[in-house]
Each structure stands twice: as C-alpha cells, then as structure tokens.
C-alpha cells in the first residue's frame, strides 16, 4: 500500500500541471519581467538625476570656464583645494612667482586667509633638486621666475668667486650612490684625486640688496687657470640665460685668478672682457689689495720718482707714541698692527688702521716736533694719507657723507677726480728690498680696479645711473658665506665635501626665498638729477685743491676727538692757521705727548659742553683765539680742511687753564693708579 507521503506528492504534482496553475505561472513570469523592466528604468532615471545634479557644479564650471591665464585659474582652484589633494604644477608655479615678486604681499594674503602654500613648503620645493658640484638647472629656473618681472636696476649684478679649503675626506652617499670627496668640476667631469679646495661662485645685486650662491666646484689644490676661465664664462652665460645682467667680476689676486683674467685679455688699461656682446668688467677685491700693499711695505721701501716711502717711519712714529704715558695719539694701534704675524697680516682692520688719518696726522706732528728725523718721513705720511683717502673712495656706503671722500661715485664731488688721478699713482712706483727692485702685483691690481670702477660708472650712465656705491664691489659677502659654511654643526675650520654640499643647499634655499628689495640708500628713481647735484654740492663742493695733496684727509677710523657727524650746533671752530706760522724754538721743545694732551683736553671740553649745555662754561673750557700755540700741532694736523669752510664745525681748542688742569690730572693719575690698580674696590 502506498504511504500517505507519496500520495501527497503525487497529488501536488497533479495540481501544478492543471490549466489554472499554468495560466497563473505564465502571468507571474510576465509580471516579473515587467517589474525588472521598471527597476531598470528607475535605475536609469536615478543616474540621469545624478548627472543633472552634477552637471552644473562649481568643479565643472571651473573646468569649462575660459580663464584669461593659467595663474588666474590656479588662484581660484587653490581656494577649493582639499587637504588630501596635492598642489598641481600650475599652482606651484603661481605660488613661487607670487612669493618671489613680493614676500610681504604673499604673507599679507596668507594672513587674509587666502589659501596659499606655506613658506616652508616653498623651501621644500626648492630643496627637492640635487645641489651637487656644477650648475643646478632647477635652481636656475627658480632664479628665472624670481627675476622675470624685475627692472634693469634689480637685475644688474656682480659675480664673485673665491676658494675655500675643505678637508680631504671620502664619504659614501646613499642618496646619490657615489663617494663624495673627489674632484668634481661639474660638466667637465670628476677626477680620481681627493678634493681639498672648493671654488664658490656668488651673485650680488649692484643696486638691490639681494645675493645668493650660484655654483660650486671641487678641486685638488687651486683650480687651474684655463679651467677657471671656462667656468667664469659658463657662469656669466648661465646668468644671462636666466635674465640677470652681470656687469663685473670680483676676486682676490690669487695667481690662478690673475692668469685666468689674462687669458680673457684683461689688463690695467683694458679692465674688461666680452661674453658674446656683453661687456664684463674685471676688478680685484679692495680689502685684499690694501692688505697686500701694507704687507709689501713691511720691511721694504716704495720709491716713486724722487719720493721714498718707508715702513720704518711708521714703526718710529708708533714707538714715539708708545712711550707717552699721559696721553696717546694712536689709541687703536697695537703691536699686532705694526708687527703682525702671518695670521694678523690677513686682517683688513689692522691694515686700514695703519693707513689712517690718525697715523698720517701723528707722523706729521712728530716731524714738526723733530721726534721723527728721517728726511723722507713726510713722503711716508703723504702716502699713508693717500691710502686712507683711496680706501674711503672705494668703500662708500651712502650717497651723501660728511666725509667728501666717502660719498658715492658721481659726476659731482671729490671722489671721481681723486680716483682719476689715483689711477696713475702706482704706475711708476717700485718696491726695493735688500737692494732688489720689484713691482708687486697689487700695484697693477689697484690700478686695474680703479680703472674698472670708473669705466663701469661711465657705462652705467647710459642706463640712467647717477651714482655708484663702491662698497658693493668687494667680496665681503662671499667671506661671510665661508664663515657660515665653517659654522654649520659647530665650528669646523675645514668642512668636508658633504657638509659643504648641505650648507650650500640650505643657503641657496634661504637666499632665494629672502628678498630685501631695492636698497633705499641707493635708490635713484626718486632723485632728480638736479636735486642730486644740489644735495651733493652742499657737502662736497670745496675750494680747488689737488685731490692727492696731503694737507687734509678723511679718516677710515676716526678717533673720539673728531666730529664724525658734525652738526651746525657744534662749538668753536678750529681756525685755518697755517702750520708754517707756528715756530718751535729750540729752548722750548714740544713733544708728541704735549700735543696729545691738548688734543685730549679739547675732546673733554667738547664732551662737557655737549653733556651739560652750559653757555657759561664755553668761555672757561674753550679758547676764542686763533690756534697758533706750539703744542696744538696735533690738533691742526687732525682737523679736516674740508670742515673749515663750514661755520661752527671742527675740533675744539681748549683754553690754557683747562689744558693745564687736564695735564695735571693726567700726571696725578699716572703716578697713583699703578699703586692701586691691583686692589679691590
């Protein structure tokens, strides 16, 4: 018998095969198809709705809108940037251009909540490239962006180059996969010798306060002259290619530098060379020249026509002044100035203080007091005076100065006439040492430098330049850069090739993102030529006299008793009594110490009157008589002739009573101080 379960299954199968069931099944299938079709239509409609919603979004509008430039579009898209999205190439270029144009404006926009990359991000973009020996193409492109909208005065620049000693040390670079420390002359190639010298090129604005290193090269010993010539030409061509206007090169008088300039056909009479159609002047660093002249004078004699300049006269003057107990005329001069060792000979300060107005005045005073017996001592004093004026002319920092020899180089004033005559001063000068005659390279170097600066000024007048600040034609900033290299990671006298590379990279980055703009003191756009001439004439138009005469001098290191910044309120003018009118009798010998005491008394009188502003004290402290006292020789020699034509300006002449008081006070001081100086309180 069949089971109940099997009967149920059979009956169910019979029900499914019934006509009614088949009809319902067909209807179900059709309904399912219609439902699926409706679902498909709904899905398409949903997609269409989404498309319609996004079709007019801001993002699509930005991409479909025709912006006038890439930069305008980049500025808009930068405001819609999310934190996850990286900066696009157009946005990077716009941010860099804006930053280079005006860092102040860039900072202002960021403070106004304008979405711009942070300065640290910009520094990272610049530092992404490799700063290896040679030229960095990415860095040059950044320079091009920085100066593409600048004027000629902002693009005019000087090229400085010098060598720094580095440590011979080999290090493997995992980042670049090579050993650092071998010779590397950029595109010329690498050598198998270890490098102990780095040649660094730096660019500096002539009329604007910007500077940055441009390239460096590693060499074993000094770079050869032929290679150096090639590098100089390559650097200048690269600068011209990025839009800068190099006008001159500045270097020291190393033998390889002199040879390289000779290969470029540079000489004293022709202090320039051509790169394509660009005229480039070549001068030497003035501080190095002054040091070289002083070092060559030590232990020798310079002869010019019938004049003889001897370093012995400077030593004798120092020895006379050193014996003075009450008051000294050469306050800043020490044994390191007169007898320098090999390291002290490298200090510019010591050389310029020896060639100073104070030294020349003291020498002339010693001659007049007959404490300096050499018949040619006056020639030495005149030479020291000349070197002081020459350094002032080649070291001007401002347009106008109370010192007429320290003003900017222009068509008015005393600087240009002095330099024109100084250009031939060393032509017939020779050095004699132990009976041998020679002509040091510094004589030709100073002549070439003066001619180069004068010719550059004449060329620049065609570009609307009315004056030049000669202080911008030295390589002090390059020496400062070397100091930065040595101070990275603590003081390191000889950095390695790797530390030099990292220091060079960081300095390039910070120099490029730092912009000080045009130097206000040298900005001539706001100065009318007539106004300039009137202003300069107020200071430097003087009675005609020989610019190389030794009657007066400006001081590169004035003593406290000189009025470095004289004003009309100054008191008691030193009258222009001729030194020849002062007669020194044999029975009344006057020494340099007597003159120095009176000079010091005049300084104290001036300070007292300026401090207390008491008109009653003037008659007691100062004399109203003409300066003709025999112990006022130093006062006369120290006074500046160009100040005598101006009212109430000059050194102060103390009264006789006040001078006696100061003299007695100094005597007491020298007698008592030695017994109590070592005690406490």
C-alpha positions in Angstrom: 0.0 0.0 0.0 1.3 3.5 -0.8 2.3 5.6 2.1 0.4 8.9 2.8 3.5 11.0 1.9 3.9 9.6 -1.6 0.1 10.1 -2.2 0.5 13.8 -1.1 3.5 14.4 -3.5 1.6 12.8 -6.4 -1.5 15.0 -5.8 0.7 18.1 -5.6 2.3 17.4 -9.0 -1.2 16.9 -10.5 -2.2 20.3 -9.2 0.8 22.1 -10.8 0.0 20.6 -14.2 -3.5 21.9 -14.1 -4.5 24.6 -16.6 -5.3 27.1 -14.0 -1.9 26.8 -12.5 -0.1 27.1 -15.8 -2.0 30.3 -16.6 -1.0 31.7 -13.2 2.6 30.7 -13.8 2.7 32.5 -17.1 1.1 35.6 -15.6 3.7 35.5 -12.8 6.6 35.3 -15.3 5.3 38.3 -17.3 4.8 40.3 -14.1 8.3 39.5 -13.1 9.7 40.7 -16.4 7.7 44.0 -16.2 9.0 44.5 -12.7 12.5 44.0 -13.8 11.9 46.5 -16.7 10.6 49.0 -14.3 13.5 48.6 -12.0 15.9 49.2 -14.9 14.0 52.3 -15.9 14.1 53.6 -12.3 17.9 52.9 -12.2 18.4 54.9 -15.4 16.3 57.7 -14.1 18.3 57.8 -10.9 21.6 58.0 -12.9 20.1 60.8 -15.0 19.1 62.7 -11.9 22.6 62.4 -10.5 24.1 63.6 -13.8 21.7 66.5 -13.9 22.7 67.4 -10.3 26.4 67.3 -11.0 26.3 68.9 -14.5 26.3 72.5 -13.1 28.6 72.0 -10.1 31.4 74.6 -9.3 34.0 72.0 -10.2 32.7 71.5 -13.7 32.2 75.2 -14.1 35.9 75.9 -13.3 37.0 73.4 -15.9 34.6 74.6 -18.5 35.2 78.4 -17.9 37.7 80.2 -20.0 40.1 81.9 -17.6 42.4 84.7 -19.0 45.5 82.9 -17.8 46.8 79.8 -16.0 47.7 81.8 -13.0 44.2 83.2 -12.6 42.7 79.7 -12.8 45.4 78.4 -10.4 44.5 81.1 -7.8 40.8 80.0 -7.9 41.5 76.3 -7.8 43.8 76.8 -4.8 40.9 78.2 -2.8 39.0 74.9 -3.4 41.8 72.6 -2.6 41.2 69.9 0.0 44.0 68.8 2.3 44.3 65.4 0.6 44.7 66.8 -2.9 48.4 67.7 -3.7 49.3 71.0 -5.3 49.2 71.0 -9.1 52.2 72.1 -11.2 50.3 75.3 -12.2 49.6 76.1 -8.6 53.2 75.6 -7.6 54.4 77.9 -10.4 51.9 80.6 -9.4 52.8 80.4 -5.7 56.5 80.6 -6.4 56.1 83.6 -8.8 54.0 85.4 -6.3 56.4 84.7 -3.5 59.4 85.8 -5.5 57.7 89.0 -6.6 56.8 90.1 -3.1 57.2 88.0 0.1 55.5 90.8 2.0 52.4 90.6 -0.2 52.5 86.8 0.0 52.5 87.0 3.8 49.7 89.5 3.7 47.5 87.3 1.6 48.0 84.3 3.9 47.0 86.5 6.8 43.8 87.3 5.0 43.0 83.6 4.9 43.8 83.2 1.2 44.8 79.5 0.6 48.5 79.5 -0.4 51.3 77.1 0.3 53.3 77.8 3.5 56.9 79.3 3.1 58.3 76.0 4.5 56.5 74.2 1.6 58.1 76.5 -0.9 61.6 75.9 0.6 60.9 72.2 0.3 60.1 72.6 -3.4 63.3 74.4 -4.0 65.3 71.9 -2.0 64.0 68.9 -3.9 66.7 69.1 -6.5 70.3 67.9 -6.1 72.8 70.6 -5.2 75.9 68.8 -6.5 79.0 70.5 -7.9 78.2 72.4 -11.1 75.0 74.1 -12.2 71.6 73.2 -10.8 69.0 73.5 -13.6 66.1 73.5 -11.2 67.7 76.2 -9.1 68.4 78.3 -12.2 64.7 78.0 -13.2 63.7 79.4 -9.8 66.0 82.3 -10.3 64.5 83.0 -13.7 61.0 83.1 -12.1 62.2 85.4 -9.4 63.6 88.0 -11.7 61.3 87.7 -14.8 59.3 90.8 -13.9 62.2 92.8 -12.4 63.7 96.0 -13.8 67.2 96.5 -15.0 68.4 98.1 -11.7 67.1 95.0 -9.9 68.8 92.6 -12.4 72.2 94.3 -12.5 74.7 92.2 -10.5 78.3 91.4 -9.8 79.8 87.9 -9.9 82.1 87.0 -7.0 84.3 83.9 -6.8 86.9 82.6 -4.3 88.2 79.4 -3.0 87.7 77.8 0.5 89.8 75.0 1.9 88.0 71.8 2.7 89.0 68.6 4.4 90.2 65.7 2.3 87.7 63.1 3.4 85.7 60.4 1.4 82.1 59.6 2.3 79.7 57.3 0.6 76.3 59.0 -0.2 73.5 56.5 0.0 71.1 59.1 -1.5 73.2 59.6 -4.7 75.1 56.3 -4.7 78.6 57.7 -5.1 81.6 58.6 -3.0 81.8 62.3 -2.1 85.2 63.9 -1.7 86.8 63.5 -5.1 87.5 66.3 -7.6 84.3 67.4 -9.4 84.3 70.3 -11.9 80.6 69.9 -12.9 80.1 69.2 -16.6 83.9 69.0 -17.1 83.8 65.8 -15.0 85.1 64.1 -11.9 88.7 63.1 -11.1 90.4 60.4 -9.0 92.2 62.9 -6.7 90.7 63.9 -3.4 89.4 67.4 -3.2 90.9 69.9 -0.7 89.6 73.1 -2.3 86.1 74.3 -3.2 85.6 77.1 -5.8 82.4 79.0 -5.0 80.6 81.5 -7.3 78.2 84.0 -5.8 76.0 86.7 -7.3 75.2 90.0 -5.7 72.9 92.9 -6.8 74.6 96.2 -7.5 71.6 98.4 -6.9 69.4 96.0 -4.9 70.1 94.1 -1.7 69.9 90.5 -2.9 72.6 87.8 -3.0 72.8 84.1 -3.4 75.4 81.5 -4.3 75.1 80.2 -7.8 77.5 77.2 -8.1 80.5 75.4 -6.6 83.2 73.1 -7.8 85.6 70.7 -6.0 89.3 70.6 -6.9 92.6 69.2 -5.8 94.6 72.4 -4.9 93.6 75.6 -6.8 91.5 75.4 -9.9 93.8 75.7 -13.0 93.6 79.0 -14.8 92.3 77.5 -18.1 89.6 75.7 -16.3 88.8 78.8 -14.2 88.4 80.8 -17.4 85.9 78.3 -18.8 83.9 78.4 -15.5 83.8 82.2 -15.4 82.4 82.3 -19.0 79.9 79.5 -18.2 78.6 81.2 -15.0 78.1 84.5 -16.8 76.3 82.8 -19.7 74.0 81.0 -17.3 73.2 84.2 -15.5 72.4 86.0 -18.8 70.3 83.0 -19.7 68.0 83.4 -16.7 67.5 87.1 -17.3 70.1 88.7 -15.0 72.5 91.4 -16.1 76.1 90.6 -14.8 78.3 93.7 -15.1 81.5 92.8 -13.4 83.5 90.1 -11.7 85.3 90.4 -8.3 88.1 88.2 -7.0 91.3 88.3 -5.0 94.7 88.4 -6.5 95.4 84.6 -6.5 97.9 83.5 -9.1 95.3 81.4 -10.9 92.8 84.3 -10.8 95.3 86.6 -12.4 96.2 84.1 -15.1 92.5 83.4 -15.9 91.9 87.1 -16.4 94.9 87.4 -18.6 93.5 84.6 -20.7 90.4 86.7 -21.1 92.6 89.6 -22.3 92.1 91.7 -19.2 94.7 94.3 -18.3 95.1 97.5 -16.2 94.3 99.7 -19.3 91.6 97.3 -20.5 89.8 96.1 -17.3 87.0 94.2 -19.1 86.2 91.3 -21.5 83.3 90.4 -23.7 80.9 87.4 -23.4 79.1 87.5 -26.8 78.0 91.2 -26.9 78.0 91.7 -23.1 80.8 93.8 -21.7 82.0 92.5 -18.3 84.4 94.4 -16.1 87.0 92.6 -14.0 88.3 94.1 -10.7 90.0 92.8 -7.6 88.8 92.9 -4.0 89.8 96.3 -2.5 90.3 95.0 1.1 92.7 92.3 -0.3 94.6 95.0 -2.2 95.0 97.2 0.9 96.3 94.2 2.9 98.8 93.4 0.1 100.1 96.9 -0.1 100.6 97.0 3.6 102.3 93.6 3.7 104.6 94.5 0.8 105.6 97.7 2.6 106.6 95.9 5.7 110.4 95.6 5.8 110.9 97.4 2.5 110.8 100.7 0.7 108.5 102.1 -2.0 110.0 104.5 -4.4 108.0 106.8 -6.7 110.0 109.4 -8.7 112.1 111.2 -6.0 109.8 110.1 -3.1 110.6 107.3 -0.7 108.0 105.6 1.4 109.5 103.5 4.3 107.7 101.3 6.8 110.5 102.3 9.3 108.8 105.7 9.6 105.6 104.1 10.7 107.4 102.0 13.3 109.3 105.0 14.6 106.1 107.0 14.9 104.5 104.1 16.8 107.5 103.8 19.2 107.4 107.6 19.9 103.7 107.5 20.7 104.0 104.3 22.7 106.4 106.0 25.2 103.7 108.6 26.1 102.3 108.0 29.5 99.7 110.7 29.9 98.0 110.6 26.6 98.5 108.8 23.3 97.7 109.9 19.8 97.4 106.4 18.3 94.9 104.9 20.6 93.9 101.9 18.4 97.4 101.0 17.2 99.0 98.0 18.9 102.0 95.7 18.3 99.7 93.5 16.2 99.2 96.4 13.7 102.9 97.3 13.4 104.5 93.8 13.8 101.8 91.4 12.5 102.3 87.7 12.4 101.1 85.5 9.5 97.5 85.4 10.7 97.3 89.1 11.7 98.5 90.1 8.2 95.2 88.7 6.9 93.1 91.2 8.9 91.8 94.1 6.9 91.2 96.1 10.1 94.9 96.2 11.0 95.9 97.4 7.5 93.3 100.1 7.2 94.1 101.4 10.7 97.8 101.7 9.9 96.8 103.6 6.7 94.6 106.0 8.5 94.2 109.8 9.0 95.3 109.4 12.6 98.6 107.8 11.6 99.3 110.4 9.0 98.5 113.3 11.4 100.7 111.8 14.1 103.6 111.3 11.7 103.4 114.9 10.6 103.3 116.1 14.3 106.4 114.0 15.1 108.1 115.6 12.1 107.3 119.1 13.3 108.4 118.3 16.8 111.6 116.8 15.4 111.0 113.5 17.0 111.0 111.9 13.6 114.3 112.7 11.9 114.1 110.8 8.6 114.2 113.3 5.8 111.7 111.2 3.8 109.2 110.8 6.6 106.9 113.4 5.0 106.7 111.2 1.9 105.6 108.3 4.1 103.0 110.5 5.8 101.6 111.6 2.4 101.4 108.0 1.2 99.5 106.9 4.4 97.2 109.9 3.9 96.7 108.9 0.2 95.8 105.3 1.1 93.3 106.5 3.6 91.5 108.6 1.1 91.7 105.9 -1.6 90.1 103.3 0.7 87.4 105.8 1.7 86.6 106.4 -2.0 86.4 102.7 -2.8 84.3 101.9 0.3 81.3 104.3 0.1 78.1 103.0 1.6 75.8 106.0 1.3 75.1 108.7 -1.3 76.0 111.6 0.9 78.5 111.7 3.8 80.2 114.4 5.9 83.5 112.9 4.6 83.7 114.0 0.9 85.9 111.1 0.0 83.4 108.6 1.4 80.5 109.7 -0.8 79.1 107.7 -3.7 80.9 107.9 -7.0 79.2 110.5 -9.2 79.9 113.4 -11.6 80.0 115.9 -8.7 82.2 115.9 -5.6 85.7 114.9 -4.9 85.5 111.1 -5.4 85.7 110.9 -9.2 88.6 113.5 -9.6 90.5 111.7 -6.9 90.1 108.3 -8.4 91.1 109.6 -11.9 94.4 110.9 -10.5 94.8 107.8 -8.3 94.6 105.5 -11.3 98.1 106.6 -12.4 99.6 106.9 -8.9 101.1 103.4 -8.8 102.3 103.5 -12.4 105.9 104.4 -11.8 106.1 103.0 -8.2 108.5 100.2 -7.4 109.5 98.2 -4.3 113.0 97.9 -3.0 114.0 95.2 -0.5 117.6 94.3 0.2 118.8 96.1 -2.8 116.4 94.3 -5.2 113.8 96.2 -7.2 110.4 94.6 -8.0 106.9 95.5 -8.8 104.3 93.7 -6.7 101.1 92.5 -8.4 99.0 94.7 -6.0 100.3 97.8 -7.8 98.8 96.7 -11.1 95.7 95.3 -9.3 94.8 98.6 -7.6 95.2 100.4 -10.9 93.0 97.9 -12.8 90.4 98.1 -10.1 90.2 101.9 -10.1 90.0 101.9 -14.0 87.4 99.2 -13.9 85.1 101.1 -11.5 85.5 104.4 -13.4 84.7 102.7 -16.7 81.7 100.9 -15.2 80.3 104.2 -14.0 80.6 105.8 -17.4 78.9 102.7 -19.0 76.1 102.8 -16.4 75.3 106.4 -17.0 73.7 105.2 -20.3 71.2 103.2 -18.2 70.2 106.2 -16.1 72.5 105.6 -13.2 73.7 108.8 -11.4 76.0 107.3 -8.8 77.6 104.1 -7.6 78.1 102.8 -4.1 81.7 101.4 -4.3 81.3 99.3 -1.2 79.2 96.9 -3.2 82.3 96.0 -5.3 84.1 93.8 -2.8 83.7 90.2 -1.8 82.9 90.6 1.9 79.6 88.7 1.5 81.5 85.8 0.0 83.8 85.7 3.0 80.8 85.8 5.2 79.3 82.8 3.3 82.5 80.9 4.0 82.1 81.6 7.7 78.6 80.2 7.5 80.0 77.0 5.9 82.5 76.7 8.7 79.9 77.2 11.4 77.5 74.5 10.3 77.2 71.9 13.0 79.6 73.8 15.3 82.8 75.5 14.2 84.6 73.4 11.6 87.6 75.1 10.0 87.7 72.7 7.1 84.3 71.3 6.2 84.1 68.1 4.1 82.6 67.8 0.7 79.3 66.5 2.1 78.9 69.3 4.7 79.8 71.9 2.1 77.0 70.5 -0.2 74.4 70.5 2.6 75.4 74.0 3.7 75.4 75.3 0.1 71.9 73.8 -0.4 70.4 75.4 2.7 72.0 78.8 1.9 70.7 78.7 -1.7 67.2 78.0 -0.4 67.1 80.7 2.2 68.8 83.3 -0.1 66.3 82.7 -2.8 63.2 83.0 -0.6 64.6 86.1 1.1 64.1 89.4 -0.7 65.0 92.7 0.8 64.0 94.8 -2.2 65.9 97.8 -3.5 68.4 99.5 -1.3 66.7 102.7 -0.2 70.1 104.5 0.2 71.0 103.6 -3.4 67.5 104.1 -5.0 67.9 106.8 -7.6 64.4 106.6 -9.1 63.1 109.2 -6.7 66.0 111.6 -7.1 66.0 114.2 -9.8 69.5 114.8 -11.3 69.4 118.5 -10.3 68.3 117.7 -6.8 71.1 115.1 -6.5 73.7 117.7 -7.7 72.4 120.3 -5.2 72.5 117.8 -2.3 76.0 116.6 -3.1 77.2 120.1 -3.6 76.2 121.1 -0.1 78.7 118.6 1.3 81.5 118.2 -1.2 81.9 121.5 -3.2 85.2 122.9 -1.8 87.8 125.4 -2.9 90.0 124.0 -5.7 92.9 121.9 -4.5 94.9 118.9 -5.6 92.9 115.7 -4.7 96.2 114.0 -4.0 97.5 116.7 -1.8 98.5 115.8 1.8 97.1 118.9 3.5 93.9 117.1 4.7 92.4 113.7 4.8 89.3 111.8 5.7 89.6 109.1 8.3 88.7 105.4 7.9 88.9 105.0 11.6 88.4 108.5 13.3 89.5 109.0 16.8 87.0 110.0 19.5 88.0 113.6 19.3 87.0 114.0 15.7 83.5 115.0 14.9 82.4 112.0 12.8 78.9 113.6 12.3 79.3 117.3 12.7 76.3 119.5 13.1 75.7 123.3 12.9 75.3 123.3 16.7 79.0 122.3 17.2 81.0 124.8 19.1 84.3 126.7 18.5 85.8 126.3 15.0 89.4 125.4 14.7 90.8 128.3 12.5 92.8 127.6 9.4 96.1 128.9 10.7 99.0 127.6 8.5 101.3 125.1 10.2 104.2 127.2 8.8 103.2 130.1 11.1 103.9 128.1 14.2 107.5 128.4 15.2 109.1 126.0 17.6 112.0 127.5 19.5 115.0 125.3 20.4 114.8 126.3 24.1 111.1 125.2 24.3 111.0 121.7 22.8 107.5 120.3 22.3 106.8 116.6 22.2 104.0 114.5 20.7 102.8 113.8 24.3 102.3 117.6 24.9 100.3 117.8 21.7 98.3 114.7 22.5 97.4 116.0 26.0 96.0 119.3 24.5 94.1 117.2 21.9 92.6 115.1 24.6 91.7 118.3 26.6 89.8 119.6 23.6 87.9 116.4 23.3 86.9 116.6 27.0 85.8 120.2 26.6 83.6 119.3 23.7 82.0 116.4 25.6 81.4 118.5 28.7 79.7 121.3 26.8 77.6 118.8 24.8 76.6 117.0 28.0 75.6 119.9 30.2 74.7 122.5 27.6 76.0 125.4 29.7 76.9 128.5 27.8 78.8 130.0 30.7 81.3 127.1 30.6 82.3 127.8 27.0 84.5 130.7 27.8 86.3 128.7 30.5 86.7 125.5 28.6 87.4 126.7 25.1 89.6 129.4 23.6 88.3 132.1 21.2 91.8 132.9 20.0 93.3 131.7 16.8 95.1 128.4 17.0 98.7 129.3 16.9 100.1 127.7 20.1 103.1 125.4 19.5 101.5 122.4 21.4 98.5 122.5 19.1 100.2 120.8 16.2 98.3 117.5 16.5 95.1 119.4 16.7 95.9 121.2 13.5 97.0 118.0 11.7 94.0 116.0 12.9 91.5 118.7 11.8 89.9 118.2 8.4 90.4 121.0 5.9 87.0 120.4 4.3 85.3 121.3 7.6 87.0 124.6 8.0 84.8 126.3 5.4 81.6 125.5 7.4 80.6 127.5 10.4 81.0 126.1 13.8 82.4 122.8 12.7 85.8 121.4 13.6 87.9 120.2 16.5 87.7 122.0 19.8 90.7 124.1 21.1 90.8 124.0 24.9 91.6 127.1 26.9 95.1 127.4 28.5 93.7 127.0 32.1 91.6 123.9 31.2 94.6 122.3 29.4 96.8 122.8 32.5 94.1 121.2 34.7 93.9 118.1 32.4 97.7 117.9 32.2 98.0 117.9 36.0 95.1 115.4 36.4 96.8 113.0 33.9 100.1 113.4 35.8 98.4 112.5 39.1 96.6 109.7 37.5 99.7 108.1 36.0 101.5 108.5 39.4 98.8 107.0 41.6 97.0 104.4 39.5 99.8 101.9 39.4 99.8 101.6 43.2 96.0 100.9 43.5 95.1 99.3 40.2 95.5 95.7 41.5 93.4 96.3 44.7 89.7 95.5 45.1 87.1 98.2 45.4 
